[in-house]
């Protein structure tokens, strides 16, 4: 599934194209997509395809097309502090974007069938936390992943505000999926070849909306043990944050407020002007794509422009090049103001590093000292 929008040269251009095609419609979803680089969740040898609107599968590792994730994120209507369950959590790409919206007091759980994919997701999550400046720009709800079949979740587990299933749900499992949802919650899943949004409006009342046609590999049915009993999946318990952790969240939040106030003061009218980066205009070409997820291949067809228009297109491009202004200087890399502010505080170094979650780089790009644990 995919091919609804043109490919981008980088993550930002991909998001621009998704916005233009109305797949991304809200600022909150846009910020989350821009904060997590899709290419970071690809294997190195496949990164050239990261910014195409195509699904990708290699062995057990799978990413849905960006247009699908966009529709899912919009349909979930995420808010800070909600609980989220990702069934078939895969690489953790979607869970990480969701975690940026849920904030530090949300719940972010994922269930994945394959142990190698769980390990891959944990590596990608660790890389994001250690190296991405987005971790400091947002208050993050870190995902927790457990291995198991999502059709075997223990019945005594808590219900969730938001649930997403990343595999095709058979009609006989619809009621089971609904049982995972709190009253007022939203469930998004592929059901009968349609991406479907189900809202629980009461204990036994539901509203259903079909979003768009999709093609997903079906859920894998549970394999019972030799005794005939299923292996129940135990989801992580709802953890209570320590006073130490709450203090860190509060201090980081206060520093971010100070930074925002300083930004408003320095810009005078509250609107900070940042130098824009001109993007090369990409010629839009309609793509028709078929993806066979269960066979680990996809095929795409790009409709070619007609011969009658090709010469006109070349002449138009030539005229555009003649009128093009000289290339602008490459913008400076963004500054991590939170990191700079924390490192400038008159505090012991171990406390600074604790406030920075012992992340990999200091202001000079060096590795931070080994983790030091504070007792409550």
RONU-544442 format. One line per field, with one value per residue (C-alpha): x, y, z. Coordinates in steps of 0.02 Angstrom, whole numbers. Layout:
BEGIN
px <- X / ...
py <- Y / ...
pz <- Z / ...
This chain:
BEGIN
px <- 0 / 65 / 117 / -13 / 113 / 277 / 441 / 540 / 726 / 726 / 607 / 544 / 504 / 409 / 305 / 277 / 207 / 95 / 27 / -3 / -101 / -202 / -142 / -69 / -199 / -155 / -5 / 21 / 37 / 150 / 268 / 280 / 318 / 452 / 531 / 563 / 665 / 588 / 758 / 824 / 709 / 775 / 922 / 1069 / 1064 / 881 / 883 / 873 / 688 / 649 / 565 / 457 / 274 / 294 / 284 / 448 / 477 / 636 / 619 / 509 / 545 / 406 / 357 / 190 / 183 / 194 / 19 / -51 / 40 / -23 / -204 / -180 / -104 / -243 / -380 / -312 / -338 / -194 / -181 / -54 / -78 / -176 / -135 / -90 / -75 / 11 / -29 / 107 / 223 / 362 / 509 / 437 / 428 / 243 / 260 / 400 / 296 / 148 / 261 / 306 / 122 / 75 / 208 / 287 / 123 / 54 / 64 / 145 / 143 / 177 / 152 / 259 / 259 / 441 / 585 / 708 / 593 / 578 / 768 / 774 / 642 / 738 / 897 / 807 / 726 / 893 / 970 / 828 / 843 / 1032 / 1054 / 895 / 872 / 685 / 700 / 740 / 611 / 467 / 414 / 429 / 327 / 451 / 374 / 384 / 380 / 331 / 339 / 186 / 33 / -85 / -234 / -178 / -173 / -216 / -398 / -348 / -242 / -296 / -396 / -324 / -378 / -307 / -272 / -196 / -174 / -47 / -112 / -273 / -404 / -521 / -706 / -711 / -583 / -672 / -756 / -592 / -509 / -651 / -632 / -459 / -534 / -594 / -759 / -723 / -574 / -528 / -476 / -397 / -368 / -379 / -546 / -616 / -492 / -535 / -437 / -572 / -595 / -705 / -750 / -820 / -959 / -1027 / -1008 / -1091 / -1107 / -991 / -969 / -882 / -802 / -716 / -563 / -487 / -458 / -300 / -215 / -129 / -60 / -183 / -156 / -63 / -170 / -105 / -7 / -62 / 62 / 69 / -51 / -177 / -166 / -129 / 20 / -57 / 32 / 59 / 69 / 185 / 112 / 65 / 221 / 219 / 355 / 481 / 493 / 665 / 596 / 451 / 576 / 678 / 521 / 471 / 646 / 659 / 484 / 532 / 690 / 590 / 471 / 620 / 689 / 520 / 508 / 684 / 640 / 485 / 585 / 724 / 602 / 505 / 332 / 339 / 365 / 541 / 592 / 700 / 788 / 688 / 766 / 712 / 663 / 679 / 506 / 472 / 365 / 211 / 187 / 42 / 97 / -1 / 70 / 33 / 115 / 117 / 165 / 150 / 263 / 393 / 387 / 306 / 283 / 253 / 208 / 240 / 133 / 244 / 200 / 131 / 250 / 156 / 199 / 379 / 457 / 354 / 408 / 591 / 574 / 483 / 618 / 753 / 667 / 650 / 837 / 877 / 773 / 836 / 926 / 1102 / 1108 / 1086 / 1212 / 1179 / 1088 / 1178 / 1126 / 989 / 1042 / 982 / 937 / 883 / 1051 / 1146 / 1046 / 1066 / 1253 / 1272 / 1186 / 1294 / 1261 / 1373 / 1408 / 1321 / 1160 / 1172 / 1192 / 1045 / 937 / 995 / 950 / 1135 / 1121 / 1269 / 1336 / 1381 / 1399 / 1567 / 1501 / 1591 / 1516 / 1443 / 1510 / 1440 / 1268 / 1262 / 1109 / 1031 / 932 / 764
py <- 0 / 172 / 282 / 415 / 558 / 599 / 545 / 669 / 703 / 702 / 678 / 859 / 853 / 690 / 775 / 926 / 808 / 719 / 888 / 944 / 783 / 811 / 652 / 757 / 884 / 937 / 1026 / 898 / 755 / 858 / 897 / 713 / 660 / 793 / 747 / 564 / 532 / 384 / 336 / 296 / 144 / 70 / -46 / 49 / -36 / 12 / 193 / 260 / 210 / 286 / 444 / 359 / 333 / 145 / 5 / -85 / -263 / -360 / -527 / -494 / -306 / -203 / -20 / 36 / 174 / 352 / 393 / 249 / 305 / 482 / 424 / 316 / 459 / 578 / 451 / 410 / 591 / 579 / 691 / 706 / 584 / 451 / 265 / 184 / 2 / -40 / -217 / -274 / -134 / -183 / -63 / 57 / 200 / 233 / 207 / 336 / 467 / 430 / 445 / 624 / 672 / 570 / 656 / 594 / 546 / 439 / 250 / 180 / -10 / -120 / -306 / -389 / -570 / -586 / -578 / -513 / -367 / -328 / -319 / -209 / -91 / -75 / -32 / 102 / 173 / 181 / 270 / 397 / 435 / 452 / 553 / 645 / 826 / 793 / 701 / 867 / 968 / 856 / 773 / 590 / 439 / 299 / 143 / -27 / -180 / -358 / -515 / -618 / -641 / -492 / -610 / -688 / -537 / -584 / -540 / -457 / -324 / -143 / -64 / 78 / 249 / 217 / 53 / 22 / -145 / -152 / -312 / -359 / -406 / -547 / -514 / -647 / -548 / -381 / -401 / -454 / -295 / -189 / -267 / -187 / -13 / 102 / 193 / 351 / 267 / 248 / 90 / 99 / -60 / -137 / -227 / -309 / -217 / -46 / 56 / 75 / 193 / 129 / 243 / 167 / 288 / 181 / 12 / -72 / 71 / 101 / 219 / 152 / 249 / 180 / 286 / 215 / 53 / -39 / -206 / -279 / -451 / -539 / -569 / -730 / -850 / -910 / -1072 / -1169 / -1263 / -1453 / -1444 / -1354 / -1196 / -1026 / -923 / -769 / -604 / -500 / -315 / -204 / -143 / 40 / 107 / 245 / 373 / 405 / 576 / 593 / 565 / 685 / 818 / 794 / 814 / 971 / 1049 / 1014 / 1087 / 1245 / 1266 / 1248 / 1385 / 1499 / 1465 / 1506 / 1668 / 1717 / 1680 / 1791 / 1932 / 1924 / 1927 / 2077 / 2035 / 1852 / 1789 / 1724 / 1733 / 1589 / 1583 / 1478 / 1342 / 1341 / 1169 / 1111 / 1094 / 912 / 872 / 778 / 609 / 496 / 326 / 166 / 38 / -141 / -215 / -400 / -396 / -581 / -620 / -490 / -400 / -244 / -179 / 1 / 84 / 267 / 338 / 425 / 598 / 597 / 622 / 779 / 866 / 806 / 941 / 1077 / 1012 / 1017 / 1195 / 1248 / 1170 / 1257 / 1426 / 1395 / 1357 / 1519 / 1618 / 1525 / 1633 / 1588 / 1445 / 1497 / 1458 / 1297 / 1337 / 1307 / 1150 / 1181 / 1221 / 1111 / 1254 / 1140 / 1050 / 1214 / 1286 / 1132 / 1122 / 1306 / 1287 / 1299 / 1117 / 966 / 875 / 713 / 810 / 894 / 726 / 658 / 802 / 758 / 573 / 528 / 555 / 522 / 695 / 850 / 1020 / 967 / 803 / 696 / 548 / 584 / 493 / 327 / 330 / 376 / 324 / 435 / 355 / 428
pz <- 0 / -41 / -185 / -146 / -143 / -227 / -151 / -48 / -47 / 143 / 288 / 286 / 101 / 124 / 260 / 146 / 14 / 140 / 196 / 18 / -15 / 145 / 231 / 371 / 427 / 605 / 677 / 816 / 692 / 578 / 722 / 770 / 591 / 570 / 737 / 693 / 535 / 443 / 369 / 543 / 548 / 386 / 366 / 294 / 124 / 98 / 156 / -21 / -18 / 152 / 86 / -43 / -4 / -5 / 120 / 156 / 214 / 244 / 332 / 483 / 483 / 408 / 389 / 318 / 188 / 256 / 193 / 298 / 456 / 425 / 417 / 572 / 673 / 623 / 659 / 832 / 889 / 1012 / 1166 / 1307 / 1450 / 1355 / 1353 / 1186 / 1134 / 969 / 910 / 791 / 847 / 725 / 714 / 843 / 717 / 748 / 936 / 944 / 853 / 966 / 1119 / 1071 / 1083 / 1238 / 1344 / 1506 / 1591 / 1452 / 1428 / 1271 / 1250 / 1100 / 1065 / 931 / 876 / 821 / 944 / 814 / 776 / 962 / 971 / 815 / 888 / 1052 / 958 / 858 / 1014 / 1103 / 952 / 949 / 1136 / 1130 / 972 / 918 / 968 / 958 / 1123 / 1206 / 1110 / 1166 / 1328 / 1277 / 1329 / 1301 / 1221 / 1305 / 1192 / 1239 / 1134 / 1097 / 988 / 1006 / 999 / 1164 / 1278 / 1457 / 1496 / 1661 / 1573 / 1579 / 1438 / 1334 / 1271 / 1098 / 1008 / 837 / 749 / 608 / 527 / 441 / 571 / 528 / 561 / 697 / 798 / 791 / 962 / 1041 / 977 / 1044 / 1216 / 1232 / 1225 / 1365 / 1351 / 1251 / 1169 / 985 / 894 / 720 / 622 / 447 / 443 / 286 / 172 / 247 / 373 / 504 / 651 / 794 / 940 / 1100 / 1148 / 1291 / 1377 / 1228 / 1104 / 956 / 810 / 655 / 512 / 359 / 318 / 158 / 64 / 117 / 94 / 248 / 284 / 400 / 585 / 621 / 719 / 889 / 900 / 1052 / 1158 / 1170 / 1317 / 1208 / 1313 / 1238 / 1295 / 1373 / 1341 / 1497 / 1458 / 1560 / 1725 / 1741 / 1826 / 1957 / 1926 / 2065 / 2148 / 2070 / 1896 / 1925 / 1981 / 1821 / 1714 / 1808 / 1796 / 1609 / 1585 / 1680 / 1576 / 1415 / 1473 / 1509 / 1335 / 1255 / 1354 / 1302 / 1121 / 1131 / 1212 / 1083 / 937 / 1004 / 936 / 987 / 811 / 789 / 608 / 553 / 385 / 264 / 160 / -21 / -81 / -259 / -333 / -369 / -519 / -454 / -536 / -496 / -433 / -430 / -311 / -264 / -109 / -64 / 118 / 149 / -1 / 47 / -120 / -188 / -363 / -415 / -578 / -614 / -752 / -879 / -945 / -1121 / -1267 / -1317 / -1155 / -1134 / -1242 / -1159 / -989 / -1038 / -1104 / -945 / -835 / -939 / -917 / -730 / -718 / -811 / -689 / -535 / -406 / -350 / -224 / -44 / 91 / 184 / 347 / 510 / 606 / 734 / 912 / 1054 / 1172 / 1314 / 1314 / 1305 / 1449 / 1560 / 1530 / 1576 / 1745 / 1903 / 1949 / 1977 / 1815 / 1869 / 1901 / 1730 / 1647 / 1744 / 1681 / 1504 / 1527 / 1507 / 1320 / 1208 / 1163 / 1259 / 1178 / 1103 / 1033 / 1162 / 1252 / 1423 / 1577 / 1631 / 1710 / 1894 / 1992 / 2123 / 2263 / 2316
